[in-house]
Every structure is written in structure tokens, then in C-alpha cells.
Amino acid sequence: MKQKTLLGLFVIAAILFADIVSKQWALTALGNGRVLEAFGGWVPLTLAFNQGIAFGLPLPGAGRFLVIGATFVVLYVLGTLFVKADENDWLRLIAIELVAAGALGNLVDRVRWAQGVVDFIGPINLKFAYFPIFNVADMAITGGAIMLGISLWQEEARAAAAAKVAPGVEETGS
């Protein structure tokens, strides 16, 4: 448990550091409407503040505080999942750490000011639509959520396979 916790704290701290440093860079380098090009012009870097939730969906007036409260609930649930996860289930552990780090990164912005979360990667032209502006925390949350979904799906598949191992064996009531 100690190794799992230390590694988890390291991963969360590293991603949180990268998120905070990159957002500070964006505030400095992209202020006054400046746009930079990355990856050969495929990805513009544009400073934006997201006061809403995912993809800029708006919130009611007290929404900032609702999201802050919801983030603490999410972090509690992630902490519970982390404690219950097997030390060898690296996919699940990394997934939880990624989501937690991203949630903390965006929480820092929401607590620190009313302007909203600092976003700066994008908008990316997909030729049929623009993908919204995002940040390092958003990438961690998205990647972690996908990984967590895969981990939970694999657990369900293992349980279903284990149930089929002994066909014809009747369960007895306890």
C-alpha cells in the first residue's frame, strides 16, 4: 500500500505541476489575444477562460461553487477507488491518478479566481467543426476516464469469464 500511495502521489504531483506551469506560461505568452502555432500549425495555442464545465457548457450563477463542491465529491470517490484497487492493477491506478490530477488542476483555477479555468490548446480545426480549447488537466481527465472505463470493462469481462469456468455447477444458497 505504501508503494502504491507514493507512486500515486508522485504521478498526481507531476501532472499537477505540469498543468500549473503550462497555464502560467499561457497566461504570460498568450495574453493580449496573441495566438501561437504548434505542431506545424495544426494546433493553435489560444488563451481562453472557461467558466463553465466540459466544452464550455454554461453554469448558473452559483455554478462555480457547485463545480468546486462536486470536485471534492469526485476526489473522495477517486480516493476510495484508489484504496480499493489492487496494487498490481496498474491501468486502474494510473487512470485514477490521471483523473484526480486533472480535477485538482482545474480546481486550483476555480478556487483561485472567478475568471474560470485557464485553457490554451486549440481550438483545433477538424474541417467539419472546431474542437474546443483545453489544457493539460483536461487531457489527464479525458485520458484517465478512458483508461478507467477500460479497466472496469476488463474487470467485468474477467468476472463473466470466471462465471463460465464451471458450467453445470449449481450455486447453492448461503
CORFENWO-V65220 format. One record per helix or strand of 3 or more residues. SS is the DSSP state (~ for helix, > for strand). FROM is the first residue (numbers start at 1). LEN is the number of residues. If there is no record, write none. Layout:
SS	FROM	LEN
SS	FROM	LEN
This chain:
~	2	28
~	31	3
>	35	4
>	43	8
~	54	3
~	63	22
~	90	23
>	117	5
~	136	29
